[in-house]
């Protein structure tokens, strides 16, 4: 599984790179803090809603600490998702700590 640090994700977003941030936390978690422009799909809905993702762009998957996002990446890869998937190391905790 490919990973990206929260710092590298921030740099890529600030540079205007075409990159989708997929937030797999629950809605109440997203309401507390979210990355601007991210796509919110709770982990339990990721496979049924995978069609909402643009497989032509890298997708950085984030959760609170990196565990649920890793599960989402594994599930999408196992289901045959064709795009590039990156697990955000440390999740929103790492993002907010910067």
C-alpha positions in Angstrom: 0.0 0.0 0.0 1.3 3.4 -1.0 1.3 6.1 1.7 1.7 9.8 1.8 2.5 12.0 4.8 0.1 14.7 5.8 2.8 17.2 5.1 3.3 16.0 1.6 -0.4 15.9 1.0 -0.7 19.6 2.1 2.2 20.5 -0.2 0.6 18.8 -3.2 -2.8 20.4 -2.5 -1.2 23.9 -2.1 0.6 23.4 -5.4 -2.8 22.9 -7.0 -2.2 19.3 -8.0 -5.2 17.4 -9.4 -5.7 15.1 -6.4 -8.9 13.9 -4.7 -8.9 13.6 -0.9 -11.3 10.9 0.2 -12.4 11.3 3.9 -13.7 7.9 5.2 -14.6 9.2 8.7 -18.2 9.3 9.9 -20.2 12.5 9.3 -20.0 13.7 12.9 -16.2 13.5 12.7 -16.1 15.3 9.3 -18.3 18.1 10.9 -15.6 18.7 13.5 -12.7 19.2 11.0 -12.3 18.5 7.3 -9.9 19.2 4.5 -11.4 21.8 2.2 -12.7 20.2 -1.0 -12.5 16.6 0.3 -15.0 14.0 -0.7 -16.7 12.4 2.4 -17.7 8.8 2.1 -17.9 6.8 5.3 -15.8 3.6 5.3 -19.0 1.4 5.3 -20.1 3.0 2.0 -16.8 3.2 0.2 -17.3 0.2 -2.1 -20.9 1.0 -3.1 -19.9 4.6 -3.8 -16.5 4.0 -5.5 -18.0 5.3 -8.7 -18.1 8.8 -7.3 -14.3 8.8 -7.4 -12.3 9.9 -10.5 -9.9 7.1 -11.2 -7.9 9.4 -13.5 -6.6 11.3 -10.5 -4.7 10.1 -7.4 -6.9 9.6 -4.4 -5.5 10.3 -0.9 -7.6 8.4 1.6 -7.8 9.9 5.1 -9.5 9.0 8.4 -8.8 10.0 12.0 -5.5 8.1 12.5 -4.8 6.0 9.4 -6.5 2.7 10.2 -9.8 3.1 8.5 -8.2 4.7 5.5 -5.9 1.7 5.1 -8.9 -0.5 5.2 -10.6 1.6 2.6 -7.5 1.4 0.3 -7.4 -2.4 0.8 -11.1 -2.8 0.0 -11.0 -0.6 -3.1 -7.9 -2.4 -4.4 -9.4 -5.8 -3.8 -12.6 -4.7 -5.6 -10.4 -3.7 -8.6 -10.4 0.1 -8.3 -8.1 1.2 -11.2 -6.9 4.5 -9.9 -3.9 5.4 -7.7 -4.7 5.2 -4.0 -2.6 6.7 -1.2 -3.2 6.2 2.5 -2.6 9.3 4.5 -0.2 8.4 7.4 -1.5 9.5 10.7 -4.8 10.8 9.3 -6.5 13.9 10.4 -4.5 13.8 13.7 -1.3 14.4 11.6 -3.0 16.9 9.3 -4.2 19.0 12.3 -0.9 18.7 14.1 0.9 20.7 11.4 
